Amino acid sequence: MGVLCDKDIRKAIKEKRLIIDPEPKLEYYDPTAVDLTLDDQFLQWDLEALKRAWGEIPPLDIHKSDSSVFRIINFDNPSIEINLIPLEI
């Protein structure tokens, strides 16, 4: 798909080539991006528990995962800036 401008992002959403649910309001678009609002809860997989159970980290699917392999992290203080970096959370 590549890099899309705001007009192309909206077109891709309309054509169902890109799915964002719920669809962002128009004011959330800028010329090269769309801002997303996330919940104040995130799920974090316990990678060490997965390694112990499987011998390796299997493909992860939240809909098929046993709740014992992840935990809920609450970010309920809006004054704290949080940067999520893959493989570090």
C-alpha positions as a printed Julia matrix, in Angstrom:
89×3 Matrix{Float64}:
   0.0     0.0    0.0
   2.89    2.42   0.67
   2.63    5.93   2.11
  -0.75    7.56   1.66
  -1.82   11.19   1.92
  -4.94   12.11   3.89
  -7.17   11.95   0.81
  -5.84    8.49  -0.09
  -6.23    7.28   3.51
  -9.9     8.33   3.48
 -10.38    6.66   0.08
  -8.75    3.43   1.29
 -11.05    3.41   4.33
 -14.11    4.01   2.14
 -13.06    1.16  -0.2
 -12.37   -1.14   2.8
  -8.69   -1.54   1.84
  -7.82    0.0    5.2
 -10.02   -0.64   8.23
 -10.07    1.69  11.21
 -13.0     1.09  13.52
 -14.53    3.41  14.46
 -13.69    5.55  11.46
 -11.75    8.69  12.47
 -13.42   12.09  12.39
 -12.23   14.48   9.65
 -10.36   16.67  12.16
  -8.09   13.68  12.99
  -6.49   13.77   9.52
  -3.48   15.84   8.54
  -1.72   15.82   5.14
   0.31   12.65   5.81
  -1.38   10.83   8.68
  -4.45   10.04  10.69
  -4.37   10.39  14.48
  -5.87    7.52  16.44
  -7.21    7.68  19.97
  -6.4     4.58  21.97
  -8.0     3.23  25.09
  -6.29    3.61  28.46
  -5.81   -0.15  28.69
  -3.39   -2.31  26.75
  -2.76   -6.03  26.75
   0.82   -7.17  27.16
   1.8   -10.73  26.37
   4.05  -12.46  28.9
   6.68  -13.57  26.4
   8.63  -15.51  29.02
   5.51  -17.54  29.95
   4.93  -18.25  26.25
   8.53  -19.42  25.82
   8.21  -21.7   28.86
   4.93  -23.15  27.6
   5.82  -23.52  23.91
   9.61  -23.54  23.85
   9.38  -20.49  21.59
   7.04  -17.57  21.01
   4.14  -18.85  18.89
   2.11  -16.63  16.51
   0.06  -14.32  18.74
  -3.69  -13.95  18.32
  -5.55  -12.11  21.06
  -8.8   -13.87  20.13
  -7.26  -17.32  20.56
  -4.93  -16.66  23.51
  -5.42  -18.0   27.0
  -5.76  -15.02  29.34
  -2.91  -16.4   31.45
  -0.39  -15.37  28.79
  -1.17  -11.66  28.9
  -1.85   -8.96  31.43
  -3.79   -5.71  31.33
  -1.77   -2.53  31.69
  -3.69    0.59  32.72
  -2.52    4.03  31.63
  -5.06    6.09  33.5
  -2.98    9.2   34.14
  -3.45   11.52  31.11
  -0.54   13.73  32.16
   1.98   10.93  31.51
   3.34   10.58  27.97
   3.74    6.97  26.91
   5.81    5.77  23.97
   5.1     2.19  22.96
   8.12    0.56  21.37
   7.68   -2.95  19.89
   9.39   -5.71  21.88
  10.1    -3.35  24.77
   6.64   -3.2   26.38
